[in-house]
Amino acid sequence: MQPRNMSMSGVVDLAAVKAAGEAKAKAEQARAEAARTGGTGAEPPSSLVIDVDEAGFERDVLQRSTEVPVVIDFWAEWCEPCKQLSPVLERLAREYNGRFVLAKIDVDANQMLMQQFGIQGIPAVFAVVAGQALPLFQGAAPETQIRQTLDQLIQVGEERFGLTGITVDPGAEADAADGAGQEAVEPAGPYDAQLEAAVRALDANDFAGASRAYREVLADDPGNSEARLGLAQAELLTRVQDMDQARVRKDAADKPGDVQAQIAAADLDLVGGHVEDAFGRLVEAVRRTAGDDREAARVRLLELFEVIGGDDPRVTAARSALARVLF
């Protein structure tokens, strides 16, 4: 099943001023109460991924969503795509370290919740923010797109509702783990040879070979940041290598409403080192369009973020600009 609804457009429904004000007030009250009692409000890592049923939904999801975005993974034991998606969501929940909480709901045991959310197929992923639900996507999805969607969700939670997440204390469960004979987790890799081969391919303008090498690493280690960055760069260079740059520039200038022309020009902007121009061009395309055109511009912008890297201040600024035009 292919992913669909990989978009934050549904979050527009969450923009009600009353809901935002109530969520911010509750979040501030929780922080103030923790400070008053001398507590840190820190929670154990086990609180990041929880199993939820109908009886606990009010407490574990709705009430929880006034403090932190709650992502819901609707799954079933018989669902093969669920077995691919769920481990990725669980790993990302721990990696994001309190920026969101993952609630897992077994649809076979919780038919009423499945009906209330109008779920037609699984896996299905929703979010609840300030007590209000929005669809994220249905079906298995690439990790890159999942990360992009989570980043937007977290940004909306912070900017609109004041949800800064929860503080996680790894030591909260240390005592229980002492002497328990924990299973050793071997690091993935190393992938030095494959990564070096990819770099050599890039240097030789063998972008297809570089992409293959990076994908081999990611197939075994989806979280490998070097491979993700390298693959994004290789795919960008593949797209621009046969472009008629003069024609692309002319089309973009003559057809400001042509999204594909703007996308192609943004690729050239980035390759030429004009990062802000590339980002600004696509943010403007998102602002001016709707439907499939808007989604195409948004997705390409997120792909270009991967090329530069999420920690770059230019990416941070462009993410904020994108959030403003989307929501």
C-alpha positions as CSV (number, residue, x, y, z in Angstrom):
1,M,0.0,0.0,0.0
2,Q,1.4,3.4,-1.0
3,P,1.5,6.2,1.5
4,R,-1.1,8.9,1.1
5,N,-2.0,12.1,2.9
6,M,1.6,12.6,3.8
7,S,0.8,16.2,4.5
8,M,0.2,18.5,7.4
9,S,-2.6,20.4,5.6
10,G,-5.2,18.8,8.0
11,V,-3.7,20.7,10.9
12,V,-5.5,23.8,9.7
13,D,-8.4,22.5,11.7
14,L,-6.2,22.8,14.8
15,A,-5.8,26.5,14.5
16,A,-8.8,27.5,16.5
17,V,-7.8,30.3,18.9
18,K,-9.7,28.8,21.8
19,A,-8.0,25.4,21.5
20,A,-4.6,27.0,21.1
21,G,-5.1,29.2,24.2
22,E,-6.4,26.3,26.3
23,A,-3.5,24.1,25.3
24,K,-0.9,26.8,26.0
25,A,-2.5,27.5,29.4
26,K,-2.5,23.8,30.4
27,A,1.1,23.4,29.3
28,E,2.1,26.4,31.3
29,Q,0.2,25.2,34.3
30,A,1.9,21.8,34.2
31,R,5.4,23.4,34.1
32,A,4.4,25.8,36.9
33,E,3.2,22.9,39.0
34,A,6.4,21.0,38.5
35,A,8.4,24.0,39.5
36,R,6.3,24.6,42.6
37,T,6.7,21.1,43.8
38,G,10.4,21.1,43.1
39,G,10.1,18.4,40.5
40,T,11.7,18.4,37.1
41,G,8.7,16.8,35.4
42,A,11.1,14.3,33.8
43,E,9.7,11.0,32.7
44,P,11.3,7.6,32.0
45,P,12.1,6.6,28.4
46,S,9.3,4.0,28.5
47,S,6.7,6.8,28.4
48,L,7.7,7.7,24.9
49,V,6.0,4.6,23.4
50,I,2.8,3.3,25.0
51,D,0.1,0.8,24.2
52,V,-3.3,2.4,24.4
53,D,-6.8,0.9,24.5
54,E,-10.3,2.4,24.6
55,A,-10.4,2.6,28.4
56,G,-7.2,4.6,28.6
57,F,-7.6,6.7,25.5
58,E,-9.0,9.8,27.3
59,R,-6.1,9.8,29.7
60,D,-3.2,8.6,27.6
61,V,-4.0,10.4,24.4
62,L,-6.5,13.3,24.8
63,Q,-5.2,14.6,28.1
64,R,-1.6,13.9,27.1
65,S,-2.0,15.9,23.9
66,T,-2.3,19.1,26.0
67,E,1.4,18.6,27.0
68,V,3.0,17.0,23.9
69,P,1.9,16.0,20.4
70,V,0.6,12.4,20.5
71,V,1.2,10.3,17.3
72,I,-1.1,7.3,17.0
73,D,-0.1,4.2,15.2
74,F,-3.1,2.0,14.3
75,W,-1.8,-1.5,13.7
76,A,-2.7,-5.2,13.8
77,E,-0.7,-8.4,14.3
78,W,-1.7,-9.7,10.8
79,C,-0.7,-6.5,9.0
80,E,2.6,-7.0,7.2
81,P,3.2,-3.3,6.3
82,C,2.6,-2.5,10.0
83,K,5.6,-4.7,10.9
84,Q,7.7,-2.5,8.7
85,L,6.3,0.9,9.9
86,S,5.9,0.4,13.6
87,P,9.6,-0.2,14.4
88,V,10.5,2.9,12.5
89,L,8.0,5.0,14.5
90,E,9.1,3.5,17.8
91,R,12.8,4.3,17.0
92,L,11.9,7.8,16.0
93,A,9.9,8.4,19.1
94,R,13.0,7.5,21.2
95,E,15.3,9.5,18.9
96,Y,13.1,12.6,19.2
97,N,13.4,12.2,22.9
98,G,10.2,13.7,24.2
99,R,9.2,15.9,21.3
100,F,6.3,13.6,20.7
101,V,4.7,10.5,22.3
102,L,3.8,7.4,20.2
103,A,0.6,5.7,21.1
104,K,0.1,2.2,19.6
105,I,-3.5,1.0,19.1
106,D,-4.3,-2.6,18.1
107,V,-7.3,-2.2,15.9
108,D,-8.5,-5.8,16.4
109,A,-8.8,-5.1,20.1
110,N,-10.1,-1.5,19.8
111,Q,-12.7,-1.6,17.0
112,M,-14.6,1.4,18.4
113,L,-11.5,3.7,18.2
114,M,-10.9,2.5,14.6
115,Q,-14.5,3.4,13.7
116,Q,-14.3,6.8,15.4
117,F,-11.2,7.7,13.4
118,G,-12.8,6.5,10.2
119,I,-9.9,4.2,9.4
120,Q,-10.3,2.3,6.1
121,G,-7.0,0.5,6.1
122,I,-3.9,0.0,8.2
123,P,-1.3,1.0,9.0
124,A,-2.8,4.4,9.6
125,V,-1.1,7.2,11.5
126,F,-2.8,10.1,13.1
127,A,-1.8,12.8,15.5
128,V,-3.7,14.4,18.4
129,V,-2.7,18.0,19.4
130,A,-4.5,19.9,22.1
131,G,-7.3,17.3,22.0
132,Q,-7.9,17.5,18.3
133,A,-7.1,14.8,15.7
134,L,-5.6,15.1,12.3
135,P,-4.6,12.4,9.8
136,L,-0.9,12.1,8.9
137,F,-0.6,9.3,6.4
138,Q,-1.9,5.8,5.6
139,G,0.3,2.9,4.6
140,A,4.0,2.3,4.9
141,A,6.1,5.4,4.1
142,P,9.8,6.3,3.6
143,E,11.6,7.3,6.8
144,T,12.6,10.6,5.2
145,Q,8.9,11.6,4.6
146,I,8.0,10.4,8.1
147,R,10.7,12.6,9.6
148,Q,9.5,15.6,7.6
149,T,5.9,15.1,8.7
150,L,7.0,14.8,12.4
151,D,9.1,17.9,12.2
152,Q,6.1,19.9,10.9
153,L,3.8,18.4,13.5
154,I,6.3,19.4,16.3
155,Q,6.7,22.9,14.9
156,V,3.0,23.4,14.8
157,G,2.6,22.1,18.3
158,E,5.2,24.6,19.6
159,E,4.2,27.6,17.6
160,R,0.5,27.4,17.8
161,F,-0.1,25.6,21.1
162,G,3.1,26.1,23.2
163,L,3.8,22.4,23.4
164,T,7.5,22.0,24.1
165,G,7.4,18.3,24.7
166,I,8.3,16.3,27.8
167,T,11.7,15.9,29.6
168,V,13.0,12.4,29.5
169,D,15.3,11.1,32.2
170,P,17.2,8.0,31.1
171,G,18.2,7.4,34.8
172,A,14.6,6.9,35.8
173,E,14.7,3.3,34.7
174,A,18.4,2.7,35.4
175,D,17.8,0.9,38.7
176,A,15.4,-1.6,37.2
177,A,18.0,-2.3,34.5
178,D,20.9,-2.8,36.8
179,G,22.0,-6.4,36.9
180,A,19.2,-7.4,34.6
181,G,21.5,-8.8,31.9
182,Q,20.5,-6.4,29.2
183,E,20.9,-7.6,25.7
184,A,23.8,-6.0,24.0
185,V,22.9,-3.8,21.0
186,E,25.5,-4.0,18.3
187,P,26.0,-0.9,16.3
188,A,25.1,-1.1,12.7
189,G,27.9,-1.1,10.2
190,P,30.6,0.0,9.9
191,Y,29.9,1.2,6.4
192,D,33.2,3.0,5.7
193,A,33.9,1.1,2.5
194,Q,30.4,1.7,1.1
195,L,30.4,5.3,2.0
196,E,33.9,5.8,0.5
197,A,32.7,4.1,-2.7
198,A,29.7,6.5,-2.8
199,V,32.0,9.5,-2.5
200,R,34.3,8.2,-5.2
201,A,31.3,7.7,-7.5
202,L,30.2,11.3,-6.8
203,D,33.7,12.6,-7.6
204,A,33.5,10.7,-10.9
205,N,30.1,12.1,-11.7
206,D,28.6,8.6,-11.4
207,F,25.6,9.8,-9.6
208,A,23.6,6.6,-10.2
209,G,26.4,4.6,-8.6
210,A,26.6,6.9,-5.7
211,S,22.9,6.6,-5.1
212,R,23.1,2.8,-5.2
213,A,25.9,2.8,-2.6
214,Y,24.0,5.1,-0.3
215,R,20.8,3.1,-0.6
216,E,22.7,-0.1,0.3
217,V,23.7,1.6,3.6
218,L,20.3,2.9,4.3
219,A,18.7,-0.5,3.6
220,D,20.6,-1.8,6.6
221,D,20.8,1.3,8.7
222,P,17.9,3.7,7.8
223,G,19.1,6.2,10.4
224,N,22.5,6.7,8.9
225,S,22.7,10.5,8.6
226,E,25.8,10.5,6.3
227,A,24.1,8.2,3.8
228,R,20.8,10.2,3.9
229,L,22.7,13.4,3.2
230,G,24.7,11.8,0.5
231,L,21.7,10.2,-1.2
232,A,19.9,13.6,-1.2
233,Q,22.9,15.2,-2.9
234,A,23.3,12.4,-5.4
235,E,19.7,12.6,-6.4
236,L,19.9,16.4,-6.8
237,L,22.9,16.1,-9.0
238,T,21.2,13.4,-11.1
239,R,18.3,15.8,-11.7
240,V,20.4,18.7,-12.9
241,Q,23.1,17.0,-14.8
242,D,21.3,17.0,-18.2
243,M,19.4,20.3,-17.7
244,D,19.6,23.1,-20.2
245,Q,20.3,25.7,-17.6
246,A,19.5,28.7,-19.8
247,R,16.1,27.1,-20.8
248,V,15.3,26.3,-17.2
249,R,16.0,29.8,-16.1
250,K,14.0,31.3,-18.9
251,D,11.0,29.0,-18.2
252,A,11.1,30.0,-14.5
253,A,11.2,33.7,-15.3
254,D,8.5,33.5,-18.1
255,K,6.1,31.1,-16.2
256,P,6.0,32.1,-12.5
257,G,2.9,30.0,-12.0
258,D,4.4,26.8,-13.5
259,V,5.4,24.8,-10.5
260,Q,7.6,22.3,-12.4
261,A,9.5,25.2,-13.9
262,Q,10.1,26.7,-10.4
263,I,11.1,23.3,-9.0
264,A,13.7,22.8,-11.7
265,A,15.0,26.3,-11.2
266,A,15.2,25.7,-7.4
267,D,17.4,22.6,-8.1
268,L,19.7,24.8,-10.1
269,D,19.7,27.5,-7.4
270,L,20.9,25.0,-4.8
271,V,23.5,23.4,-7.0
272,G,24.8,26.9,-7.7
273,G,25.1,27.7,-4.0
274,H,22.1,30.0,-3.9
275,V,20.5,28.2,-1.0
276,E,18.2,31.0,0.2
277,D,17.0,31.6,-3.4
278,A,16.1,27.9,-3.8
279,F,14.2,27.8,-0.6
280,G,12.4,31.1,-1.2
281,R,11.4,30.1,-4.7
282,L,9.7,27.0,-3.4
283,V,8.1,28.6,-0.4
284,E,6.6,31.1,-2.8
285,A,5.4,28.3,-5.0
286,V,3.7,26.6,-2.1
287,R,2.1,29.9,-1.1
288,R,0.7,30.5,-4.6
289,T,-0.6,27.1,-5.5
290,A,-3.0,24.4,-4.3
291,G,-3.6,20.7,-4.6
292,D,-1.0,18.5,-6.4
293,D,1.1,21.5,-7.5
294,R,1.4,22.7,-3.9
295,E,2.3,19.2,-2.7
296,A,5.0,18.8,-5.4
297,A,6.6,22.1,-4.4
298,R,6.4,21.3,-0.7
299,V,7.9,17.8,-1.2
300,R,10.8,19.1,-3.3
301,L,11.5,21.8,-0.7
302,L,11.7,19.1,2.0
303,E,14.1,17.1,-0.2
304,L,16.3,20.1,-0.6
305,F,16.4,20.5,3.2
306,E,17.9,17.1,3.3
307,V,20.7,18.2,1.0
308,I,21.7,21.1,3.2
309,G,21.0,19.4,6.6
310,G,18.5,20.1,9.3
311,D,20.9,21.9,11.6
312,D,21.6,24.6,9.0
313,P,20.1,28.0,10.1
314,R,18.9,28.5,6.5
315,V,16.9,25.4,6.8
316,T,15.4,26.5,10.1
317,A,14.4,29.8,8.6
318,A,12.8,28.2,5.6
319,R,10.9,25.7,7.7
320,S,9.4,28.6,9.6
321,A,8.5,30.3,6.3
322,L,6.9,27.1,5.0
323,A,4.9,26.6,8.2
324,R,3.5,30.2,7.8
325,V,2.3,29.7,4.2
326,L,0.9,26.2,5.0
327,F,-0.9,27.0,8.2
